[in-house]
Amino acid sequence: MTITKEWLIQLAKKHGVTDATKLESSQVTLQNFVFKLRENKYEVDEGFFIELADALGLQYIPRMDLKADLAAAIPYLILKENLFLPLSISEGRVRVATANPFNSDFFNVLKSLFGAEVEVCVASTEAVEEAIDKGYSGIHERRALKELRYRSPDESAFRVLYPWQRSVILGFIILFSVLFVLNYPLSFIVLFSLINIAYFCVNPVKFYIAFKGFRGSRRAVHVSSKDVESLQEKDLPVYTILVPVYREAKALRHVLKNIYSLDYPKEKLDVKILIEEKDDETLGEARRIGLFGNPETVVAPPGLFGRATVDANILSPSMKILDRSGSLIGTLEEVIPGEDPSEALIKVRTMSGGIMEIPLSFVGKAQDVILLKDSIDRLTWRYKEFLKIFDPVIVPDADIRTKPRACNYGLLRARGEYCVIYDAEDDPEPDQLKKAVVAFSRASMDVICLQSRLNYYNPKENLLTRWFSLEYSFWYDYYLEGLDQVDGVIPLGGTSNHFRTQQLKELGGWDPYNMTEDADLGVRISRRGKKTAMLNSYTYEEANSRLRSWIRQRSRWNKGYIQTYLVHMRHPRKLLKDLGWRKFLLFQLTFGGNIYLPLINPLLWAVTISTLLMPGLFQFLFFYPLNYICATNLLIGNLVYIGLHMGPFILKKNYTSIPLALAIPLYWILISVGCWRGALQLIRKPFYWEKTEHGISRLHGLPEK
């Protein structure tokens, strides 16, 4: 029998494809037909491959009979790209299972590689990909945890301190303790002088960097809406999105909707939803909404089923639900409100006794019954189309469960030319991926990372979220812009980092033992002579609105900053050689300063308050010229810092929020509490990941830019 493309199209229609328009394109050939099925997210049932094998006279291998023992003999991405799996290798014969038996060029390569004849068997795409993932599961789990540690141990935070670092720290503590016992006024004078001189030197540099950021961003990575509109979607590359969702059952629906809402061809998205093997709550929610098939509830972004035309308030329990043909589907249990009225769901008790949750936008009302606007099959089909872009990846359990380890696991399976990380609560601007594509195409190849700006969608929830948002506005809108312009080491944020995938893999990915793996990666990028640039696109996150949760989050961040500083200062001369004097000093300022200053601030505050309450108690500390340095730091330094934090409000003409900036010294106290907690935790539990709780905000609305 002669197999033609037209015959394959008819076979695909027979086994699940309803709209074969994309398969009729001239770019689809017999050789790449199965690949195009996958690329365009078409789903065909197992019968397609059974009939194909029969027509070609080849053996069909069911999923249960596929063995992944030899998967590691071939690189993972080659297996995935070509949809094949080696089954046995013996003298004179290589037996493989493939979903694309027309891939003759590749089989000839295998023949040359092994010097043996290739026996081709057929298996379904889903079965082959599942077997490949299973075969590489253990390998990827080990690499995700240990690759950087073994490949470049000096860059891994697995060891907290090197012996010489421990000796220096202990030596300083012993020296200060002895000096304090022998002459406590002198010990205070030395310590107080060092702290204030450090502030006196650091402040002007930080002011200059912030001022550069206020003046505007680099034009080289400024992407306009016209630039985005000029893109041809057919030319866009595959883009991998890594979404770690450890203990994020509450936020899972939120992130699926936001990613689906991105303005990027859905067939060119490679979205890895990274779920920890032992995270039963998130796994359960993922199964419930259908990420692994057979959804119990519908979770869809606004617009997927049109606009809601029924007022939820006029619906009452026990109302009958009919489909378009008049057949009884079930009865209404309750109406579930959404973040927006258009996102409301109705919970339906089906005739079989099960529960379904259907978008309110998919129903209408006639007298005392609820009518589906289409058949239940159509609803199911459209929802499956929504789910197609998501690839749930179960990350095998290990000694530590950190976000960077999960991201490494996903990176090893990434198919995209570019990749980005989004956290579960993230709400990126819809055109962010397209902006990143334009920016990468314009930038030189040594720019391997783009950092999007970050801010919060709930800044007005309470005083803490207002301060948090103010800090983020200053840091991402202006300070990092300034650091970019003075060519400093940019500490990446934990989300919305866009990478050239291959170069990220060459760097070793993220350090799974580092609690601020993002900032650490920013340093490694600079040390390799590569660059990070800022991208003029926002991602909005959920600001932590509860103080205890905020303290835990800040403790982890500061613990990670300490880890990053200690790791890269293991060999100071090598760091200096890698970065050069300019970046080396800026590294001390950005990373060292963000550690030392919050840790020593409580001492300065204690001295200041004690001096005000009990004049003369610390009079011995204020001698010329130290008294002028202290006064400059206290008055001019703090006023300038407060003024800089007013900047975002002034530029956005949000004058009513200026008093918040005047009170920000109170927020600095909280930062110091978090920093000390993180420093102490580094001693006791260096690799403990204090999970930030998401999905607790009462608000969800984008702030004005």
C-alpha positions as CSV (number, residue, x, y, z in Angstrom):
1,M,0.0,0.0,0.0
2,T,1.3,3.5,-0.9
3,I,1.0,5.9,2.0
4,T,0.4,9.5,1.1
5,K,0.0,12.7,3.0
6,E,-3.7,12.8,2.1
7,W,-4.2,9.3,3.5
8,L,-2.5,10.4,6.7
9,I,-4.8,13.4,7.0
10,Q,-7.9,11.2,6.6
11,L,-6.5,8.8,9.2
12,A,-5.9,11.7,11.6
13,K,-9.5,12.9,11.1
14,K,-10.7,9.4,11.8
15,H,-8.8,9.3,15.1
16,G,-9.5,12.6,16.8
17,V,-8.4,15.6,14.6
18,T,-11.4,17.8,13.9
19,D,-9.7,20.7,12.1
20,A,-6.9,19.6,9.8
21,T,-6.2,23.0,8.2
22,K,-2.7,23.2,9.5
23,L,-1.9,19.7,8.2
24,E,-2.9,20.7,4.7
25,S,-0.1,23.3,4.5
26,S,2.6,22.7,1.9
27,Q,5.2,22.7,4.8
28,V,3.7,19.5,6.0
29,T,5.2,16.4,4.3
30,L,5.0,12.7,4.6
31,Q,8.3,12.7,6.4
32,N,7.3,15.3,9.0
33,F,3.6,14.6,9.3
34,V,3.8,13.1,12.8
35,F,6.1,15.8,14.0
36,K,3.6,18.4,12.8
37,L,0.8,16.6,14.7
38,R,2.8,17.2,17.8
39,E,4.0,20.7,17.0
40,N,0.4,21.9,16.4
41,K,-0.8,20.2,19.5
42,Y,-3.1,17.8,17.7
43,E,-4.3,14.8,19.6
44,V,-4.9,11.4,17.9
45,D,-5.8,8.3,19.7
46,E,-3.9,5.0,19.7
47,G,-5.8,3.7,16.8
48,F,-4.0,6.1,14.5
49,F,-0.7,4.4,15.1
50,I,-2.1,0.9,15.1
51,E,-3.6,1.5,11.6
52,L,-0.4,3.2,10.5
53,A,1.8,0.3,11.6
54,D,-0.6,-2.2,9.9
55,A,-0.5,-0.2,6.6
56,L,3.3,-0.2,6.7
57,G,3.6,-3.8,7.7
58,L,5.5,-2.9,10.9
59,Q,5.1,-4.2,14.4
60,Y,3.0,-2.0,16.8
61,I,4.2,-1.9,20.4
62,P,1.6,-1.0,23.1
63,R,2.6,1.4,25.8
64,M,2.9,-1.3,28.5
65,D,5.5,-3.1,26.4
66,L,7.8,-0.2,25.8
67,K,11.0,-0.6,27.8
68,A,13.1,2.5,28.6
69,D,16.3,0.6,29.7
70,L,18.4,1.9,26.8
71,A,17.0,5.4,26.6
72,A,20.2,6.9,28.1
73,A,22.3,5.5,25.2
74,I,21.0,8.5,23.1
75,P,20.8,12.2,24.3
76,Y,17.4,13.1,25.7
77,L,16.6,15.9,23.2
78,I,17.5,13.8,20.2
79,L,15.1,11.1,21.4
80,K,12.3,13.7,22.0
81,E,13.0,15.6,18.8
82,N,12.8,12.4,16.7
83,L,10.2,10.6,18.7
84,F,12.0,7.3,19.0
85,L,13.3,4.9,21.6
86,P,16.0,2.3,21.3
87,L,14.7,-1.1,22.4
88,S,17.6,-3.4,21.9
89,I,21.1,-3.2,20.4
90,S,22.8,-6.3,19.3
91,E,25.4,-7.3,16.8
92,G,24.1,-6.4,13.4
93,R,20.7,-5.0,14.5
94,V,19.3,-2.0,16.3
95,R,15.6,-2.3,17.2
96,V,13.8,1.0,17.8
97,A,10.2,2.1,18.5
98,T,9.1,5.4,16.9
99,A,6.0,7.4,16.4
100,N,7.3,8.6,13.0
101,P,8.3,5.6,10.8
102,F,8.8,7.9,7.9
103,N,12.0,9.5,9.4
104,S,14.3,7.6,7.0
105,D,17.1,10.2,7.1
106,F,17.4,9.7,10.9
107,F,17.3,6.0,10.6
108,N,20.2,6.1,8.2
109,V,22.2,8.2,10.7
110,L,21.5,5.5,13.3
111,K,22.6,2.8,10.9
112,S,25.9,4.6,10.4
113,L,26.3,5.3,14.1
114,F,25.8,1.7,15.2
115,G,27.1,0.0,12.1
116,A,24.0,-2.2,12.1
117,E,20.6,-2.5,10.4
118,V,17.7,-0.6,12.0
119,E,14.5,-2.5,12.7
120,V,11.6,0.0,13.0
121,C,8.6,-0.6,15.2
122,V,5.7,1.8,15.7
123,A,4.4,3.2,19.0
124,S,2.2,6.2,19.8
125,T,3.7,9.6,20.4
126,E,2.4,9.7,23.9
127,A,3.8,6.3,24.8
128,V,7.2,7.1,23.3
129,E,7.5,10.4,25.1
130,E,6.4,8.8,28.4
131,A,9.0,6.1,28.0
132,I,11.8,8.6,27.2
133,D,10.9,10.7,30.3
134,K,10.8,7.6,32.5
135,G,14.2,6.4,31.1
136,Y,15.8,9.7,31.9
137,S,14.0,10.4,35.2
138,G,16.8,9.2,37.4
139,I,19.6,10.8,35.3
140,H,17.8,14.1,35.3
141,E,17.1,14.0,39.0
142,R,20.8,13.5,39.8
143,R,21.9,16.1,37.3
144,A,19.4,18.7,38.6
145,L,20.8,18.3,42.1
146,K,24.5,17.6,41.6
147,E,25.7,18.8,38.2
148,L,27.0,22.2,39.3
149,R,28.3,20.8,42.5
150,Y,30.5,18.3,40.7
151,R,31.3,20.2,37.6
152,S,32.3,23.4,39.4
153,P,32.4,22.8,43.1
154,D,33.9,26.3,43.9
155,E,30.6,27.8,42.5
156,S,28.3,25.5,44.5
157,A,26.8,26.6,47.9
158,F,26.8,22.9,49.0
159,R,29.7,23.9,51.3
160,V,28.8,27.0,53.3
161,L,32.3,28.1,54.2
162,Y,35.8,27.3,53.1
163,P,38.3,26.8,55.9
164,W,40.0,30.2,55.4
165,Q,36.6,32.0,55.5
166,R,35.7,30.2,58.7
167,S,39.1,31.2,60.2
168,V,38.7,34.9,59.2
169,I,35.2,35.1,60.7
170,L,36.2,33.3,63.9
171,G,39.4,35.4,64.1
172,F,37.4,38.7,63.8
173,I,35.0,37.5,66.5
174,I,37.9,36.5,68.8
175,L,39.8,39.7,68.2
176,F,36.8,41.9,68.9
177,S,35.9,39.9,72.0
178,V,39.4,40.2,73.4
179,L,39.5,44.0,72.6
180,F,36.1,44.4,74.2
181,V,37.3,42.7,77.4
182,L,40.6,44.7,77.5
183,N,39.2,48.1,76.4
184,Y,35.6,48.2,75.5
185,P,35.5,51.9,74.6
186,L,38.3,51.3,72.1
187,S,36.5,48.3,70.6
188,F,33.3,50.4,70.1
189,I,35.4,53.2,68.6
190,V,37.0,50.8,66.1
191,L,33.7,49.1,65.1
192,F,31.7,52.3,65.0
193,S,34.3,54.0,62.9
194,L,34.6,51.2,60.4
195,I,30.8,51.0,60.0
196,N,30.4,54.8,59.4
197,I,33.3,55.1,57.1
198,A,31.8,52.2,55.1
199,Y,28.5,53.9,54.9
200,F,30.2,57.2,54.0
201,C,31.9,55.5,51.0
202,V,29.0,53.3,49.9
203,N,26.2,56.0,49.9
204,P,27.5,58.2,47.1
205,V,28.1,55.3,44.8
206,K,24.5,53.9,45.4
207,F,23.1,57.4,44.9
208,Y,24.9,57.7,41.6
209,I,23.7,54.3,40.4
210,A,20.1,55.1,41.4
211,F,20.4,58.5,39.7
212,K,21.6,56.9,36.5
213,G,18.6,54.6,36.6
214,F,16.2,57.5,37.1
215,R,17.5,59.1,34.0
216,G,16.3,56.3,31.8
217,S,16.9,52.8,30.6
218,R,19.3,51.6,27.9
219,R,17.7,52.0,24.5
220,A,19.4,48.8,23.2
221,V,16.7,46.6,24.9
222,H,13.8,49.0,24.8
223,V,11.2,47.2,22.7
224,S,8.2,49.2,21.5
225,S,4.7,48.0,20.7
226,K,5.4,48.6,17.0
227,D,8.4,46.3,17.3
228,V,6.1,43.6,18.7
229,E,3.5,44.1,16.0
230,S,6.1,43.7,13.3
231,L,6.9,40.2,14.3
232,Q,5.7,37.3,12.1
233,E,4.3,34.6,14.2
234,K,5.4,31.8,11.9
235,D,9.0,33.0,12.5
236,L,8.8,32.9,16.3
237,P,11.0,30.3,18.0
238,V,9.8,27.7,20.5
239,Y,9.7,29.3,24.0
240,T,10.1,27.2,27.2
241,I,8.3,28.4,30.3
242,L,9.4,26.9,33.6
243,V,6.8,27.1,36.4
244,P,7.8,25.6,39.7
245,V,4.7,25.1,41.8
246,Y,5.9,23.5,45.1
247,R,3.0,23.7,47.5
248,E,1.1,26.0,45.2
249,A,-2.3,24.3,45.0
250,K,-4.1,27.6,45.7
251,A,-2.3,29.5,42.9
252,L,-2.2,26.8,40.3
253,R,-5.4,27.9,38.5
254,H,-4.1,31.5,38.5
255,V,-0.9,30.8,36.8
256,L,-2.4,28.5,34.1
257,K,-4.8,31.3,33.2
258,N,-2.1,33.9,33.0
259,I,0.3,31.8,30.9
260,Y,-2.5,31.0,28.5
261,S,-3.2,34.7,28.2
262,L,0.3,35.4,26.9
263,D,0.3,36.8,23.3
264,Y,2.4,34.0,21.8
265,P,1.5,31.2,19.4
266,K,0.2,28.4,21.6
267,E,1.8,25.7,19.4
268,K,5.3,27.3,20.1
269,L,5.0,27.3,23.8
270,D,6.8,24.6,25.8
271,V,5.3,25.1,29.3
272,K,6.7,22.9,32.1
273,I,4.6,22.8,35.2
274,L,7.1,21.5,37.7
275,I,5.4,19.6,40.5
276,E,7.4,17.9,43.3
277,E,6.7,14.1,43.6
278,K,5.8,14.4,47.3
279,D,3.6,17.5,47.0
280,D,0.3,15.6,47.3
281,E,-1.8,18.8,47.6
282,T,-0.6,20.4,44.3
283,L,-0.5,17.0,42.5
284,G,-4.1,16.5,43.6
285,E,-5.2,19.9,42.3
286,A,-3.3,19.3,39.0
287,R,-5.2,16.1,38.5
288,R,-8.5,17.7,39.5
289,I,-8.2,20.4,36.8
290,G,-7.1,17.9,34.2
291,L,-3.4,18.5,33.7
292,F,-3.0,14.7,33.7
293,G,-6.2,14.1,31.8
294,N,-9.9,13.5,32.8
295,P,-10.6,16.9,34.4
296,E,-13.0,17.1,37.3
297,T,-13.3,20.9,37.0
298,V,-12.8,23.5,34.3
299,V,-10.2,26.2,34.8
300,A,-10.1,28.6,31.8
301,P,-9.0,32.2,31.2
302,P,-11.6,34.8,30.6
303,G,-12.7,34.8,27.0
304,L,-12.1,31.1,26.2
305,F,-15.8,30.4,26.4
306,G,-17.0,33.9,25.5
307,R,-18.6,36.5,27.8
308,A,-21.0,35.6,30.6
309,T,-24.6,36.6,29.7
310,V,-26.2,35.2,32.9
311,D,-26.3,37.0,36.2
312,A,-25.1,34.5,38.8
313,N,-27.5,36.0,41.4
314,I,-30.6,34.7,39.5
315,L,-29.4,31.1,39.6
316,S,-30.5,28.9,42.5
317,P,-29.5,25.3,43.6
318,S,-31.3,22.4,42.1
319,M,-31.9,24.1,38.8
320,K,-31.7,21.6,35.9
321,I,-28.9,21.8,33.4
322,L,-29.7,20.9,29.8
323,D,-27.4,20.8,26.8
324,R,-28.2,22.4,23.5
325,S,-30.2,19.4,22.3
326,G,-32.3,19.4,25.4
327,S,-30.7,16.4,27.1
328,L,-30.5,16.6,30.9
329,I,-26.9,17.0,32.1
330,G,-27.5,17.3,35.8
331,T,-28.5,19.8,38.5
332,L,-26.9,23.0,39.9
333,E,-25.1,22.5,43.2
334,E,-23.7,26.1,43.7
335,V,-22.2,29.1,41.9
336,I,-18.5,29.6,42.6
337,P,-17.5,33.3,42.3
338,G,-14.3,34.2,40.5
339,E,-11.7,36.9,40.9
340,D,-13.7,38.6,38.1
341,P,-17.5,38.1,37.5
342,S,-16.6,36.7,34.1
343,E,-14.6,33.9,35.7
344,A,-17.4,32.5,37.9
345,L,-18.1,28.8,37.7
346,I,-21.2,26.7,38.3
347,K,-20.8,23.4,40.2
348,V,-23.0,20.7,38.5
349,R,-24.1,17.3,39.9
350,T,-24.1,15.1,36.8
351,M,-26.6,12.4,36.1
352,S,-23.9,9.8,36.9
353,G,-23.4,11.3,40.3
354,G,-20.1,13.1,39.5
355,I,-19.2,16.7,39.9
356,M,-18.3,19.1,37.1
357,E,-17.4,22.8,37.3
358,I,-18.5,24.7,34.2
359,P,-17.7,28.4,33.3
360,L,-20.7,30.7,33.7
361,S,-19.8,32.1,30.3
362,F,-20.7,28.7,28.8
363,V,-24.4,28.7,29.9
364,G,-27.6,30.6,29.3
365,K,-31.0,30.7,31.1
366,A,-34.5,29.9,29.9
367,Q,-37.3,30.1,32.5
368,D,-36.3,27.7,35.3
369,V,-33.5,25.8,33.6
370,I,-29.9,26.4,32.6
371,L,-28.9,25.8,29.0
372,L,-25.5,25.0,27.8
373,K,-24.6,27.2,24.8
374,D,-23.0,24.2,23.1
375,S,-22.8,20.5,23.6
376,I,-20.9,19.1,26.6
377,D,-18.5,17.5,24.1
378,R,-17.7,20.9,22.7
379,L,-17.1,22.3,26.2
380,T,-14.7,19.4,26.9
381,W,-13.0,19.8,23.5
382,R,-12.4,23.5,24.1
383,Y,-11.1,22.9,27.6
384,K,-8.7,20.2,26.3
385,E,-7.4,22.8,23.8
386,F,-6.7,25.1,26.7
387,L,-4.8,22.3,28.6
388,K,-2.7,21.2,25.6
389,I,0.0,23.8,26.1
390,F,0.8,22.6,29.6
391,D,3.3,19.8,30.2
392,P,3.1,18.7,33.8
393,V,6.5,17.4,35.0
394,I,6.7,15.4,38.2
395,V,10.1,16.2,39.8
396,P,11.5,13.1,41.6
397,D,12.0,13.5,45.4
398,A,15.4,14.3,46.7
399,D,17.2,15.3,50.0
400,I,16.3,18.9,49.3
401,R,13.2,20.4,47.7
402,T,14.2,23.8,46.3
403,K,13.0,25.9,43.5
404,P,16.3,25.8,41.6
405,R,16.5,22.0,41.7
406,A,13.0,21.8,40.1
407,C,14.0,24.4,37.5
408,N,17.2,22.4,36.7
409,Y,15.0,19.4,36.1
410,G,12.7,21.3,33.8
411,L,15.7,22.9,32.0
412,L,17.1,19.5,31.1
413,R,13.8,18.8,29.3
414,A,13.4,22.2,27.7
415,R,12.8,22.3,23.9
416,G,12.8,26.1,23.5
417,E,15.4,28.3,22.0
418,Y,14.7,30.7,24.8
419,C,13.3,30.0,28.3
420,V,11.8,31.9,31.1
421,I,10.8,31.3,34.8
422,Y,7.5,32.3,36.1
423,D,6.4,31.8,39.7
424,A,2.9,30.5,40.5
425,E,1.5,33.9,41.4
426,D,3.0,35.8,38.4
427,D,1.0,37.9,36.0
428,P,3.3,38.9,33.2
429,E,2.4,41.4,30.6
430,P,0.9,39.6,27.6
431,D,3.6,40.7,25.1
432,Q,6.5,39.9,27.3
433,L,7.7,36.9,25.4
434,K,7.6,38.7,22.1
435,K,9.5,41.6,23.6
436,A,12.2,39.2,24.8
437,V,12.5,37.7,21.3
438,V,12.9,41.1,19.8
439,A,15.5,42.1,22.4
440,F,17.5,39.0,22.0
441,S,17.5,39.4,18.2
442,R,18.9,42.9,18.6
443,A,21.4,42.2,21.4
444,S,24.8,40.7,20.9
445,M,25.3,37.0,21.6
446,D,27.0,37.8,24.9
447,V,23.7,39.0,26.3
448,I,22.3,35.7,27.5
449,C,19.7,37.0,30.0
450,L,17.0,39.6,30.1
451,Q,15.6,40.6,33.4
452,S,12.0,41.9,33.3
453,R,10.8,44.5,35.8
454,L,8.9,43.2,38.7
455,N,6.2,44.8,40.9
456,Y,3.0,43.8,42.7
457,Y,-0.6,43.6,41.7
458,N,-1.8,44.2,45.3
459,P,0.3,47.1,46.5
460,K,-2.6,48.8,48.2
461,E,-3.7,45.9,50.4
462,N,-2.1,47.1,53.6
463,L,0.9,49.1,54.8
464,L,3.3,46.1,54.4
465,T,2.4,45.6,50.7
466,R,2.7,49.3,50.1
467,W,6.2,49.4,51.4
468,F,7.1,46.1,49.6
469,S,5.8,47.6,46.3
470,L,7.8,50.8,46.9
471,E,11.0,48.8,47.5
472,Y,10.4,46.8,44.3
473,S,9.7,50.0,42.3
474,F,12.9,51.5,43.4
475,W,15.0,48.3,42.9
476,Y,13.7,47.1,39.5
477,D,12.6,50.3,37.9
478,Y,15.6,52.4,38.7
479,Y,18.4,50.8,40.7
480,L,18.9,47.8,38.5
481,E,18.5,50.1,35.4
482,G,21.4,52.2,36.8
483,L,23.4,49.1,37.6
484,D,22.9,48.0,34.0
485,Q,24.1,51.4,32.7
486,V,27.3,51.4,34.8
487,D,28.0,47.8,33.7
488,G,27.7,46.2,37.1
489,V,26.8,42.6,38.1
490,I,23.0,42.4,38.0
491,P,21.5,40.2,40.7
492,L,18.6,38.5,38.9
493,G,15.1,38.4,40.4
494,G,13.6,35.0,41.1
495,T,11.2,35.3,38.2
496,S,10.8,36.6,34.7
497,N,14.4,36.0,33.8
498,H,14.6,35.2,30.1
499,F,17.6,33.1,28.9
500,R,19.2,31.7,25.7
501,T,18.5,28.1,26.7
502,Q,21.7,26.5,25.4
503,Q,23.9,29.1,27.0
504,L,22.1,28.6,30.3
505,K,22.7,24.9,30.1
506,E,26.4,25.5,29.5
507,L,26.5,27.6,32.7
508,G,25.2,24.6,34.6
509,G,21.7,26.1,35.3
510,W,20.9,27.1,38.8
511,D,22.6,26.1,42.1
512,P,20.0,23.9,43.9
513,Y,21.7,24.6,47.3
514,N,21.5,28.4,47.0
515,M,18.4,30.2,48.4
516,T,18.8,33.1,45.9
517,E,19.8,31.0,42.9
518,D,18.8,33.9,40.7
519,A,21.2,36.4,42.2
520,D,24.0,33.7,42.1
521,L,23.3,33.0,38.5
522,G,23.6,36.7,37.7
523,V,27.2,36.7,39.2
524,R,28.1,33.5,37.2
525,I,26.9,35.2,34.0
526,S,29.2,38.1,34.6
527,R,32.2,35.9,35.6
528,R,31.9,34.1,32.2
529,G,32.1,37.4,30.4
530,K,28.4,37.3,29.5
531,K,25.8,40.0,30.1
532,T,22.4,40.6,31.6
533,A,20.2,43.4,30.3
534,M,17.0,44.9,31.6
535,L,13.8,44.4,29.6
536,N,11.1,47.1,29.5
537,S,8.3,44.7,30.4
538,Y,6.5,44.1,33.8
539,T,5.6,41.0,35.6
540,Y,3.2,41.5,38.6
541,E,3.5,39.3,41.6
542,E,1.6,38.9,44.9
543,A,3.1,41.1,47.6
544,N,3.3,39.2,50.9
545,S,0.5,40.8,53.0
546,R,1.2,38.9,56.3
547,L,4.1,39.9,58.4
548,R,5.2,36.5,59.6
549,S,5.2,35.2,56.0
550,W,7.0,38.3,54.8
551,I,9.7,37.7,57.5
552,R,10.2,34.1,56.3
553,Q,10.5,35.2,52.7
554,R,13.0,38.0,53.6
555,S,15.0,35.5,55.7
556,R,15.4,33.2,52.7
557,W,16.4,36.0,50.4
558,N,19.0,37.3,52.8
559,K,20.3,33.8,53.6
560,G,20.7,33.4,49.8
561,Y,22.6,36.7,49.4
562,I,25.0,35.6,52.2
563,Q,25.5,32.3,50.4
564,T,26.1,34.0,47.1
565,Y,28.6,36.4,48.6
566,L,30.5,33.7,50.4
567,V,30.6,31.4,47.4
568,H,32.0,34.0,45.0
569,M,34.5,35.3,47.6
570,R,36.1,31.9,48.2
571,H,38.8,33.0,45.8
572,P,38.8,36.8,45.8
573,R,41.7,37.2,43.4
574,K,40.1,34.9,40.9
575,L,36.8,36.8,41.2
576,L,38.8,40.1,40.6
577,K,40.4,38.5,37.5
578,D,37.0,37.4,36.2
579,L,35.2,40.6,36.8
580,G,37.8,43.3,36.7
581,W,38.2,46.1,39.3
582,R,35.0,48.0,38.4
583,K,32.6,45.0,38.6
584,F,34.5,43.6,41.6
585,L,33.9,46.8,43.6
586,L,30.3,47.0,42.4
587,F,29.9,43.3,43.5
588,Q,31.1,44.3,47.0
589,L,28.6,47.1,47.0
590,T,25.6,45.3,45.7
591,F,26.0,41.9,47.4
592,G,28.3,42.7,50.3
593,G,26.4,45.9,51.1
594,N,23.0,44.2,51.1
595,I,24.4,41.8,53.7
596,Y,26.5,43.9,56.0
597,L,24.3,47.0,56.1
598,P,21.0,45.4,57.3
599,L,23.1,43.3,59.8
600,I,24.8,46.4,61.4
601,N,21.9,48.8,61.2
602,P,20.5,47.7,64.5
603,L,23.7,48.7,66.2
604,L,23.6,52.2,64.7
605,W,20.0,52.6,65.6
606,A,20.7,51.5,69.2
607,V,23.6,54.0,69.6
608,T,21.5,56.8,68.1
609,I,18.5,56.1,70.3
610,S,20.6,55.7,73.4
611,T,22.5,59.0,72.7
612,L,19.2,60.8,72.3
613,L,17.7,59.3,75.5
614,M,20.9,59.4,77.6
615,P,23.3,62.2,76.3
616,G,26.9,61.5,77.1
617,L,26.5,57.6,77.2
618,F,28.4,57.2,73.9
619,Q,30.1,60.6,73.8
620,F,33.5,59.0,73.4
621,L,32.4,57.8,69.9
622,F,31.8,61.2,68.5
623,F,35.2,62.8,67.9
624,Y,36.5,64.8,65.0
625,P,36.2,64.0,62.0
626,L,34.0,60.9,62.8
627,N,31.3,63.1,64.3
628,Y,30.9,64.9,60.9
629,I,30.9,61.5,59.0
630,C,28.2,60.2,61.4
631,A,26.1,63.4,61.0
632,T,26.4,63.2,57.2
633,N,25.3,59.5,57.2
634,L,22.4,60.1,59.5
635,L,21.0,63.3,58.0
636,I,22.0,63.5,54.4
637,G,22.3,59.7,53.8
638,N,18.9,58.9,55.2
639,L,17.2,61.9,53.5
640,V,18.6,61.0,50.1
641,Y,17.5,57.3,50.5
642,I,14.0,58.5,51.5
643,G,14.0,60.9,48.5
644,L,15.1,58.1,46.1
645,H,12.2,56.0,47.3
646,M,9.9,58.9,46.6
647,G,11.1,58.9,43.0
648,P,8.7,56.2,41.7
649,F,5.7,58.0,43.2
650,I,6.8,61.3,41.9
651,L,7.4,60.0,38.3
652,K,4.1,58.2,38.4
653,K,2.4,61.3,39.9
654,N,1.1,59.3,42.8
655,Y,1.6,62.1,45.3
656,T,-0.8,60.7,47.9
657,S,1.6,57.8,48.6
658,I,4.7,60.0,49.3
659,P,4.1,59.8,53.1
660,L,4.8,56.1,52.8
661,A,8.3,56.9,51.6
662,L,8.8,59.2,54.6
663,A,8.1,56.3,56.9
664,I,10.2,53.7,55.1
665,P,12.9,53.6,57.9
666,L,10.3,51.5,59.8
667,Y,10.4,49.1,56.9
668,W,14.2,48.9,57.1
669,I,13.8,47.6,60.7
670,L,11.8,44.7,59.3
671,I,14.5,44.0,56.7
672,S,17.2,43.8,59.4
673,V,15.0,41.4,61.4
674,G,14.8,39.2,58.3
675,C,18.5,39.5,57.6
676,W,19.5,38.4,61.1
677,R,17.0,35.5,61.0
678,G,18.5,34.4,57.6
679,A,22.1,34.6,58.8
680,L,21.3,32.5,61.9
681,Q,19.4,30.0,59.8
682,L,22.4,29.6,57.5
683,I,24.2,28.2,60.4
684,R,21.5,25.8,61.5
685,K,19.6,24.9,58.3
686,P,21.6,26.1,55.3
687,F,19.5,24.4,52.6
688,Y,16.0,24.8,54.2
689,W,13.7,26.5,51.7
690,E,11.3,28.7,53.5
691,K,8.3,28.6,51.2
692,T,6.6,31.8,50.4
693,E,2.8,31.4,50.8
694,H,0.9,32.6,47.8
695,G,-2.8,32.9,47.0
696,I,-3.6,34.8,50.3
697,S,-4.2,38.2,48.8
698,R,-7.7,39.6,48.8
699,L,-6.9,41.9,45.8
700,H,-6.0,41.2,42.2
701,G,-5.6,44.2,40.0
702,L,-2.7,45.7,38.0
703,P,-1.2,48.9,39.5
704,E,-0.6,51.9,37.3
705,K,2.8,51.8,35.7
